Amino acid sequence: MAQYELLLPKMGESVAEATIIKWVKQPGDMIEMDDTVLEIATDKVDSEVPSPIAGKLIKQLFKEDEIVQVGTVIAIIETDSDAAEDVAVTIPAAEQSIVESIPGTEQLASNDARGAAKEDSGSDRFYSPLVKNIAAQENIAISELDAISGTGADGRLTKDDLLNYIQNKKGGAPSIAPAPQAAKTETSVKEETVKPASVSQPLTSVSGGDEIIEMDRMRKLIAEHMVMSKHTSAHVTSFVEADVTNLVLWRDKVKGSFEKRENEKITFTPLFIEAVAKAIKDYPMINVSVNGNQIIKKRDINIGMAAALPSGNLIVPVIKNADQFNLVGLTKSVNDLAKRARISKLKPDETQNGTFTLTNVGSFGNVMGTPIINQPQVAILAVGAIKKKPAVLETEFGDVIAIRHMMFLSLSYDHRVVDGALGGSFVRRVADYLENWDLNREI
């Protein structure tokens, strides 16, 4: 008999760690090839880790809720020696895509993510790509990171630790503890770390009628991401009202034949994404990110679409190279990602590397919204509900009032790098593409 080391697989170019949320197989359980051994969660999606080999699980090396680095051995499986020789040491990675370097992160060149991170940073301490990304945006050097106390495993600096540090720093608190305090024992540091957690002690209902609900893991991540975005970007929102009558009439005309031919329903979302992709080509400086004092102009147009989950949480799957799809391809991609998002079957890499985000607040009956930027992007577009309204039309015979299909578009953008002229012109251009929709367009 031989022992096979099951590794945490690589889950995308920018994913360096995951949290174990559930062990499906327990020590002593027999495992067939491709059986799910455990469930993991990245900062975006939940995934299953299958076994590439049949055998018996003899040891779990991590507990549930522990954070594990990509490439780390997570379990030992006992198997026949002959079979073990024919299996690769690592689990096949999720589908890979050509990805640009993301500011503040390094590409994972080997399974030893921890070693790679140390080598790239010049520090003996490991920092996750997310922590390094936030640090880069805040102009925090590695030497400064090394001085921040971490509450993670083995003193690892977590995202919460860094965000708390940044908030205290902006609020005037000392960024690094004075020298006399640096001599505090490890015990005293741990005691100080525990004190703030007292506010999170279990609450009791005073009136007896209140219900106390603990945030689930995804809600906590969303909350942290939203607060981080507001701390990072100077948010400004511009609004445009668009007459999308031609768009509505065209969709009503083709949706029946399209569904019959393609076995897919055509919604407004792919039409919006097509208009956004065209506008980005016209105004490429909306498709950027910020790294300190540098602006990174993105080569690819990767559009994320915010999707509501049955739990009430949101997730943002990304259509890579959206400008290269025709309308049929966009429709199928949108429907596929939305469907798999609802049943938690998205791959980690399918929520990564977006360069612009679209959110449809109109699906909830809202006419407009002021969305929060999805970092590290610099803009997000919200489209509102399409409503019939009386509108003034200019004709060769004079102005007339007619019933039209109207919709608000609202663009939130990072005023550090996107001025009002660019932000306003971009959202106006998206509206122009929607307003000038060809009623006779073939699909």
KAMO-V925162 format. One record per pair of residues at least 4 apart in sequence whose ideal C-beta (glycine too) atoms are under 7 Angstrom apart, sorted by the first residue. I is the first residue (numbers start at 1). GAP is how many residues later the second one is. D is the distance in Angstrom with one decimal. If there is no record, write none. Layout:
i | gap | d
I | GAP | D
I | GAP | D
//
This chain:
i | gap | d
1 | 77 | 5.5
1 | 79 | 6.8
1 | 80 | 6.7
2 | 77 | 5.9
2 | 78 | 6.9
2 | 79 | 4.0
2 | 82 | 4.3
3 | 73 | 5.4
3 | 75 | 5.8
4 | 49 | 5.5
4 | 51 | 6.4
4 | 73 | 4.5
4 | 75 | 5.2
4 | 80 | 5.2
4 | 83 | 6.9
5 | 68 | 4.5
5 | 71 | 6.4
5 | 84 | 7.0
6 | 31 | 6.5
6 | 45 | 6.6
6 | 67 | 6.9
6 | 68 | 5.7
6 | 69 | 4.3
6 | 71 | 5.8
7 | 64 | 5.8
7 | 65 | 6.6
7 | 66 | 5.8
7 | 67 | 6.8
7 | 82 | 7.0
7 | 83 | 5.1
7 | 84 | 6.4
7 | 104 | 6.6
8 | 10 | 6.3
8 | 60 | 5.1
8 | 62 | 5.5
8 | 63 | 6.5
8 | 64 | 5.2
8 | 66 | 5.2
9 | 40 | 6.5
9 | 81 | 6.5
9 | 82 | 3.8
9 | 84 | 5.9
10 | 60 | 5.4
10 | 83 | 4.1
10 | 98 | 6.4
11 | 4 | 4.4
11 | 7 | 6.8
11 | 31 | 6.2
11 | 36 | 6.6
11 | 59 | 6.9
11 | 83 | 5.3
11 | 337 | 3.9
11 | 338 | 6.6
12 | 82 | 6.0
12 | 336 | 4.8
12 | 337 | 3.3
12 | 340 | 5.0
13 | 86 | 4.5
13 | 94 | 5.8
13 | 95 | 6.8
14 | 88 | 5.5
14 | 91 | 5.8
14 | 115 | 5.9
14 | 338 | 5.1
14 | 339 | 6.5
15 | 27 | 5.2
15 | 55 | 6.7
15 | 333 | 5.1
15 | 337 | 6.8
16 | 53 | 6.5
16 | 54 | 5.6
16 | 92 | 6.4
16 | 97 | 5.0
16 | 112 | 5.4
16 | 113 | 5.0
17 | 50 | 5.5
17 | 51 | 6.4
17 | 52 | 5.2
17 | 53 | 6.5
17 | 111 | 5.6
18 | 22 | 4.2
18 | 23 | 6.2
18 | 24 | 5.1
18 | 50 | 6.0
19 | 21 | 6.5
19 | 22 | 4.8
19 | 46 | 6.5
19 | 48 | 5.3
20 | 18 | 6.0
20 | 20 | 5.7
20 | 42 | 5.5
20 | 44 | 5.4
20 | 45 | 6.8
20 | 46 | 5.5
20 | 48 | 6.3
21 | 18 | 5.2
21 | 19 | 6.4
21 | 20 | 5.0
21 | 25 | 6.8
21 | 43 | 6.4
22 | 16 | 6.5
22 | 17 | 4.4
22 | 42 | 6.2
23 | 15 | 4.9
23 | 37 | 5.9
23 | 41 | 6.4
24 | 12 | 4.9
24 | 13 | 6.1
24 | 14 | 5.7
24 | 15 | 6.4
25 | 4 | 4.4
25 | 6 | 5.8
25 | 12 | 4.9
25 | 32 | 4.9
26 | 31 | 6.9
27 | 30 | 5.6
27 | 31 | 6.0
27 | 32 | 6.1
27 | 33 | 6.3
28 | 28 | 6.9
28 | 29 | 7.0
29 | 28 | 5.2
30 | 26 | 5.4
31 | 4 | 4.8
31 | 6 | 6.5
31 | 20 | 4.9
31 | 23 | 6.3
31 | 24 | 5.8
31 | 25 | 6.8
31 | 26 | 5.8
31 | 46 | 6.4
32 | 22 | 5.3
33 | 18 | 6.5
33 | 19 | 6.7
33 | 20 | 6.1
33 | 21 | 4.9
34 | 16 | 4.9
34 | 17 | 6.8
35 | 15 | 6.4
35 | 16 | 5.4
36 | 12 | 4.4
36 | 13 | 7.0
36 | 14 | 5.6
37 | 12 | 5.5
37 | 13 | 6.8
37 | 14 | 5.1
37 | 20 | 6.9
37 | 38 | 6.3
38 | 11 | 5.2
39 | 7 | 6.3
39 | 9 | 5.5
40 | 7 | 5.5
40 | 9 | 6.0
41 | 5 | 4.8
41 | 176 | 6.4
42 | 306 | 4.8
43 | 87 | 6.4
43 | 178 | 5.8
44 | 271 | 6.9
44 | 304 | 6.2
44 | 307 | 3.8
44 | 308 | 7.0
45 | 270 | 6.8
45 | 301 | 4.7
45 | 303 | 5.4
45 | 306 | 5.5
46 | 298 | 5.4
47 | 300 | 6.9
47 | 301 | 5.9
49 | 42 | 6.9
51 | 26 | 6.5
52 | 35 | 5.4
52 | 39 | 5.7
53 | 24 | 6.3
53 | 26 | 5.4
53 | 30 | 6.2
53 | 31 | 6.7
53 | 34 | 4.8
54 | 25 | 6.5
54 | 29 | 6.9
55 | 22 | 4.4
55 | 23 | 5.2
55 | 24 | 3.3
56 | 21 | 6.8
56 | 22 | 4.8
57 | 18 | 6.2
57 | 20 | 5.7
58 | 18 | 5.3
58 | 19 | 6.9
58 | 20 | 4.9
59 | 16 | 6.5
59 | 17 | 4.2
60 | 15 | 5.5
61 | 12 | 6.0
61 | 13 | 5.5
61 | 14 | 6.1
62 | 4 | 4.5
62 | 6 | 5.5
62 | 12 | 5.6
67 | 85 | 6.9
67 | 86 | 6.4
68 | 4 | 5.1
68 | 6 | 5.9
69 | 44 | 4.7
69 | 45 | 5.2
70 | 38 | 6.3
70 | 43 | 4.7
71 | 40 | 3.0
71 | 41 | 5.8
71 | 42 | 5.4
79 | 4 | 5.4
79 | 5 | 5.2
80 | 4 | 6.8
81 | 4 | 6.8
83 | 4 | 6.8
90 | 21 | 6.2
94 | 253 | 4.6
94 | 254 | 6.1
94 | 255 | 5.0
95 | 252 | 6.5
95 | 254 | 6.4
97 | 223 | 5.6
97 | 252 | 6.6
99 | 254 | 5.3
100 | 198 | 6.6
100 | 199 | 6.3
100 | 200 | 7.0
101 | 6 | 6.5
102 | 31 | 6.6
102 | 274 | 6.9
103 | 30 | 6.4
103 | 33 | 5.3
103 | 186 | 6.0
103 | 188 | 3.4
103 | 193 | 6.0
103 | 273 | 6.4
104 | 28 | 4.5
104 | 29 | 3.4
104 | 31 | 6.4
104 | 32 | 3.3
104 | 33 | 6.8
104 | 187 | 6.7
105 | 24 | 3.5
105 | 27 | 5.8
105 | 28 | 5.6
106 | 10 | 6.4
106 | 11 | 6.7
106 | 14 | 4.6
106 | 23 | 6.9
108 | 5 | 5.5
108 | 8 | 6.4
109 | 7 | 5.8
110 | 6 | 6.1
112 | 4 | 6.0
113 | 4 | 6.2
114 | 4 | 6.6
114 | 12 | 5.0
115 | 4 | 6.3
116 | 4 | 6.2
117 | 4 | 6.1
117 | 9 | 5.2
117 | 10 | 6.0
118 | 5 | 6.3
118 | 6 | 6.2
118 | 8 | 6.2
121 | 6 | 6.2
121 | 21 | 5.0
122 | 20 | 6.3
123 | 19 | 5.1
123 | 23 | 5.7
125 | 21 | 5.8
126 | 30 | 6.3
127 | 4 | 4.7
127 | 5 | 5.0
127 | 18 | 6.2
127 | 30 | 6.2
129 | 4 | 6.0
130 | 4 | 6.6
130 | 29 | 5.7
131 | 4 | 6.3
131 | 26 | 5.8
131 | 28 | 6.0
131 | 31 | 5.5
132 | 4 | 6.2
133 | 4 | 6.6
133 | 243 | 6.5
134 | 4 | 6.3
134 | 25 | 6.9
134 | 28 | 5.6
134 | 94 | 6.7
135 | 5 | 4.1
135 | 10 | 5.8
135 | 27 | 6.6
136 | 155 | 5.5
136 | 156 | 6.1
137 | 95 | 5.5
137 | 153 | 6.5
137 | 239 | 7.0
138 | 28 | 5.6
139 | 153 | 5.2
140 | 4 | 5.0
140 | 5 | 6.1
142 | 4 | 6.4
144 | 32 | 7.0
145 | 12 | 6.3
147 | 29 | 4.7
148 | 9 | 5.8
148 | 13 | 6.3
148 | 14 | 6.9
148 | 17 | 5.2
149 | 40 | 5.7
149 | 44 | 6.7
150 | 5 | 4.7
150 | 6 | 5.0
150 | 7 | 3.8
150 | 8 | 6.3
150 | 11 | 5.3
151 | 7 | 6.0
151 | 10 | 5.7
151 | 42 | 5.3
152 | 4 | 3.2
152 | 5 | 6.7
152 | 6 | 4.5
157 | 4 | 5.1
157 | 5 | 6.1
159 | 4 | 6.2
159 | 65 | 6.3
160 | 4 | 6.1
160 | 64 | 7.0
161 | 4 | 6.3
162 | 4 | 6.3
163 | 4 | 6.3
163 | 61 | 7.0
163 | 65 | 5.9
164 | 4 | 6.3
165 | 4 | 6.1
166 | 4 | 6.3
166 | 65 | 6.6
167 | 4 | 6.2
168 | 5 | 3.7
169 | 4 | 6.3
169 | 6 | 4.8
174 | 4 | 7.0
177 | 4 | 4.2
177 | 5 | 5.7
184 | 4 | 4.4
184 | 5 | 5.6
186 | 4 | 6.4
187 | 4 | 6.4
188 | 4 | 6.5
189 | 4 | 6.4
190 | 4 | 6.4
191 | 4 | 6.9
203 | 9 | 5.2
205 | 4 | 6.8
205 | 5 | 4.1
205 | 7 | 6.4
215 | 4 | 4.3
215 | 5 | 4.9
217 | 4 | 6.6
218 | 4 | 6.3
218 | 95 | 4.7
219 | 4 | 6.3
219 | 94 | 5.9
220 | 4 | 6.4
221 | 4 | 6.2
222 | 4 | 6.2
222 | 91 | 6.3
222 | 92 | 6.6
223 | 4 | 6.4
224 | 4 | 6.1
225 | 4 | 6.4
226 | 4 | 6.7
226 | 146 | 5.3
227 | 4 | 6.4
228 | 4 | 6.1
228 | 147 | 6.4
229 | 4 | 6.0
229 | 143 | 5.2
229 | 144 | 5.2
229 | 146 | 4.9
230 | 5 | 6.8
230 | 142 | 6.5
232 | 143 | 5.8
233 | 140 | 5.1
233 | 181 | 4.0
233 | 183 | 6.6
234 | 180 | 6.3
234 | 181 | 4.1
234 | 182 | 5.4
235 | 138 | 6.5
235 | 177 | 5.6
236 | 177 | 5.9
236 | 179 | 4.6
236 | 184 | 7.0
236 | 187 | 6.7
237 | 133 | 4.6
237 | 173 | 5.5
237 | 174 | 6.7
237 | 175 | 4.6
238 | 173 | 5.2
238 | 182 | 6.9
238 | 185 | 5.1
238 | 186 | 4.7
238 | 189 | 5.5
239 | 129 | 6.5
239 | 169 | 6.1
239 | 171 | 5.0
240 | 169 | 4.9
240 | 187 | 5.0
240 | 188 | 5.5
240 | 191 | 4.7
241 | 165 | 5.9
241 | 167 | 5.4
242 | 165 | 5.3
242 | 167 | 6.1
242 | 189 | 3.8
242 | 192 | 5.3
242 | 193 | 5.4
243 | 148 | 6.4
243 | 161 | 5.1
243 | 163 | 5.9
243 | 192 | 5.3
244 | 4 | 5.9
244 | 142 | 6.1
244 | 161 | 5.3
244 | 163 | 5.1
244 | 190 | 5.1
244 | 191 | 6.6
245 | 4 | 6.2
245 | 159 | 4.9
245 | 160 | 4.5
246 | 4 | 6.1
246 | 191 | 4.4
246 | 193 | 5.3
247 | 4 | 6.5
247 | 24 | 6.3
247 | 187 | 5.5
247 | 190 | 4.3
248 | 4 | 6.3
248 | 138 | 6.4
248 | 157 | 4.5
249 | 4 | 6.4
249 | 190 | 6.3
250 | 4 | 6.4
250 | 187 | 5.8
250 | 189 | 5.4
250 | 191 | 6.4
251 | 4 | 5.6
251 | 15 | 6.5
251 | 17 | 6.9
254 | 4 | 5.1
254 | 189 | 5.8
255 | 4 | 6.2
255 | 11 | 5.4
256 | 4 | 6.5
257 | 4 | 6.1
258 | 4 | 5.7
258 | 8 | 4.9
258 | 185 | 6.3
259 | 4 | 7.0
259 | 5 | 6.4
259 | 6 | 5.5
262 | 66 | 6.4
264 | 67 | 5.7
264 | 68 | 5.7
264 | 71 | 5.6
265 | 70 | 6.9
266 | 4 | 6.8
266 | 65 | 5.1
268 | 4 | 6.0
269 | 4 | 6.3
269 | 36 | 6.3
269 | 65 | 5.1
269 | 91 | 6.2
270 | 4 | 6.3
270 | 57 | 6.2
270 | 60 | 3.9
270 | 61 | 4.4
270 | 64 | 4.8
271 | 4 | 6.8
272 | 4 | 6.3
272 | 86 | 6.0
272 | 111 | 5.6
273 | 4 | 6.3
273 | 30 | 5.4
273 | 32 | 6.9
273 | 46 | 6.6
273 | 49 | 5.7
273 | 57 | 5.7
273 | 61 | 6.9
273 | 85 | 6.2
274 | 4 | 6.6
274 | 53 | 6.1
274 | 56 | 5.9
275 | 4 | 6.3
275 | 155 | 5.1
275 | 158 | 3.9
275 | 159 | 5.3
276 | 4 | 6.3
276 | 27 | 6.1
276 | 80 | 6.7
276 | 82 | 5.9
276 | 105 | 6.3
276 | 154 | 5.8
277 | 4 | 6.9
277 | 24 | 5.4
277 | 26 | 6.5
277 | 45 | 4.7
277 | 46 | 4.1
278 | 4 | 6.8
278 | 155 | 5.5
279 | 4 | 6.2
279 | 147 | 5.7
279 | 150 | 4.3
279 | 151 | 4.6
279 | 154 | 6.5
280 | 4 | 6.5
280 | 6 | 6.0
280 | 7 | 4.9
280 | 21 | 5.2
280 | 76 | 6.3
281 | 42 | 6.3
282 | 147 | 5.5
283 | 139 | 6.3
283 | 142 | 6.4
283 | 143 | 4.6
283 | 146 | 6.6
284 | 13 | 6.5
285 | 12 | 6.9
285 | 137 | 6.1
286 | 70 | 6.9
286 | 93 | 5.2
286 | 132 | 6.5
286 | 136 | 6.6
286 | 140 | 5.0
287 | 11 | 4.8
287 | 14 | 6.1
287 | 68 | 5.1
287 | 69 | 5.9
288 | 7 | 5.2
288 | 8 | 6.0
288 | 9 | 5.2
288 | 10 | 6.3
288 | 90 | 5.6
288 | 129 | 6.5
289 | 7 | 4.9
289 | 9 | 7.0
289 | 87 | 4.3
289 | 88 | 6.4
289 | 89 | 6.5
290 | 5 | 6.2
290 | 88 | 6.6
290 | 124 | 7.0
290 | 126 | 6.4
290 | 127 | 5.8
291 | 5 | 5.8
295 | 122 | 5.6
298 | 57 | 4.5
300 | 20 | 6.8
300 | 21 | 5.6
300 | 55 | 6.6
301 | 20 | 6.6
301 | 21 | 5.4
301 | 22 | 4.5
301 | 54 | 6.3
302 | 16 | 5.2
302 | 17 | 6.9
302 | 18 | 5.0
302 | 19 | 6.8
302 | 20 | 6.7
302 | 51 | 5.6
302 | 52 | 5.0
302 | 53 | 4.7
303 | 15 | 7.0
303 | 16 | 5.2
303 | 19 | 4.3
303 | 51 | 6.8
303 | 53 | 5.3
303 | 55 | 6.1
304 | 12 | 4.1
304 | 13 | 6.8
304 | 14 | 4.6
304 | 50 | 3.6
304 | 53 | 4.2
304 | 70 | 6.4
305 | 11 | 6.8
305 | 12 | 6.4
305 | 14 | 7.0
305 | 29 | 6.6
305 | 53 | 5.3
306 | 8 | 5.4
306 | 10 | 5.2
306 | 51 | 6.4
306 | 53 | 3.9
307 | 7 | 6.8
307 | 8 | 5.6
307 | 10 | 6.3
307 | 31 | 5.4
307 | 34 | 4.5
308 | 6 | 5.9
309 | 4 | 4.9
309 | 5 | 6.8
309 | 6 | 6.0
309 | 32 | 6.7
309 | 33 | 6.5
310 | 32 | 6.3
315 | 26 | 5.3
315 | 36 | 6.5
316 | 35 | 6.1
316 | 38 | 6.5
316 | 41 | 6.0
316 | 58 | 6.2
317 | 20 | 3.9
317 | 24 | 5.5
317 | 29 | 5.7
317 | 33 | 5.3
317 | 34 | 5.7
318 | 32 | 6.3
318 | 33 | 6.2
318 | 34 | 6.8
318 | 35 | 6.4
318 | 36 | 4.2
319 | 14 | 5.2
322 | 8 | 6.8
325 | 4 | 3.7
325 | 5 | 4.5
325 | 8 | 6.5
327 | 4 | 6.3
327 | 116 | 5.6
328 | 4 | 6.5
328 | 115 | 6.6
329 | 4 | 6.2
330 | 4 | 6.1
331 | 4 | 6.3
332 | 4 | 6.1
333 | 4 | 6.2
334 | 4 | 6.1
335 | 4 | 6.1
336 | 4 | 6.4
337 | 4 | 6.0
337 | 13 | 6.7
338 | 4 | 6.7
340 | 5 | 4.1
340 | 6 | 5.3
341 | 5 | 5.5
346 | 4 | 4.9
346 | 5 | 6.2
348 | 4 | 6.8
354 | 20 | 6.7
354 | 23 | 6.5
355 | 22 | 6.2
356 | 21 | 6.0
356 | 23 | 6.1
357 | 17 | 4.5
357 | 20 | 6.2
357 | 23 | 4.4
358 | 23 | 5.2
359 | 12 | 5.3
359 | 21 | 6.5
359 | 23 | 5.0
360 | 23 | 5.3
361 | 5 | 4.2
361 | 8 | 4.0
361 | 21 | 5.0
361 | 23 | 5.8
362 | 4 | 6.3
362 | 21 | 5.7
362 | 22 | 4.6
362 | 23 | 3.6
362 | 24 | 6.5
365 | 20 | 5.6
366 | 18 | 5.9
366 | 19 | 6.2
367 | 17 | 4.4
367 | 18 | 5.4
367 | 20 | 6.7
367 | 41 | 5.5
368 | 14 | 6.8
368 | 16 | 4.5
368 | 40 | 4.1
368 | 42 | 5.1
369 | 13 | 4.3
369 | 41 | 6.0
370 | 40 | 6.2
370 | 42 | 5.9
371 | 9 | 4.6
371 | 11 | 4.7
371 | 41 | 5.1
372 | 40 | 6.8
373 | 4 | 6.0
373 | 5 | 6.6
373 | 6 | 6.7
373 | 7 | 5.3
373 | 39 | 5.8
373 | 41 | 5.9
374 | 6 | 5.7
378 | 35 | 6.1
378 | 36 | 4.0
378 | 39 | 5.8
378 | 40 | 5.6
379 | 32 | 6.0
379 | 33 | 6.8
379 | 34 | 4.2
379 | 35 | 6.9
379 | 39 | 6.2
380 | 32 | 5.2
381 | 28 | 6.4
381 | 30 | 5.1
381 | 46 | 6.8
381 | 49 | 6.8
382 | 28 | 4.7
383 | 24 | 6.5
383 | 26 | 5.6
384 | 23 | 5.7
384 | 24 | 4.1
386 | 19 | 5.3
386 | 21 | 4.7
387 | 19 | 5.8
388 | 15 | 5.5
388 | 17 | 6.0
389 | 15 | 6.2
389 | 17 | 4.6
390 | 11 | 5.2
390 | 13 | 6.2
391 | 11 | 6.3
391 | 13 | 4.3
391 | 15 | 6.4
392 | 7 | 5.4
392 | 9 | 5.9
393 | 6 | 6.9
393 | 7 | 5.3
393 | 9 | 5.2
394 | 5 | 5.7
395 | 5 | 5.9
409 | 18 | 5.5
409 | 21 | 6.2
409 | 22 | 5.7
411 | 12 | 5.7
411 | 15 | 6.5
411 | 16 | 4.0
413 | 5 | 4.1
413 | 10 | 4.3
414 | 4 | 5.6
418 | 4 | 5.2
418 | 5 | 5.0
419 | 4 | 6.9
420 | 4 | 5.5
421 | 4 | 6.0
422 | 4 | 6.2
423 | 4 | 6.7
424 | 4 | 6.2
425 | 4 | 6.2
426 | 4 | 6.8
427 | 4 | 6.6
428 | 4 | 6.4
429 | 4 | 6.8
430 | 4 | 6.7
431 | 4 | 5.9
432 | 4 | 6.0
//
